[in-house]
Structure formats: structure tokens, C-alpha cells
Amino acid sequence: MAERREIAPNEDPVCGMTPDVEQARAKGLTTEYEGREYVFCGKGCLLEFGDDPEKYLDPAYTPSM
């Protein structure tokens, strides 16, 4: 398995924001990838992650808004 960067349970892996997990779930702004749930601040980040999850999980990736 590839090395992953540390992502907090309430961290948007794309932009680094910390959305409210329950609100994100209620708005459909979560996805599961390889058995783990990820939360997102908005649809844009969710869609970007869906296009290329490995890019955002790579230890070399730095989240930015």
C-alpha cells in the first residue's frame, strides 16, 4: 500500500479546511475511499478528490484553498 499523508477525520483533504463532519454528511459532502470516510467543505473539493484521490493522499501534497 502506498504511503499516505496524515489527514484528520474532520479535515478536507483537498483544501485543508475543517468542515463540521455531521453537516458535511447531511449535505452529502463525504465519500469513502479504501475503507475510510473523507469529509469536504464543498462540492468542488469533493469532485476534485473523486477525480484523483491518490493526488490528495500523497505525502508530498500540501492542501491549499
Buried (B, 14 or more C-beta within 10 A) or exposed (E): EEEBEEBEEEBBBBBBBEBEBEEBEEBEBBBEBEEEEBBBBBEEBBEBBEEEBEEBBBEEBEBEE
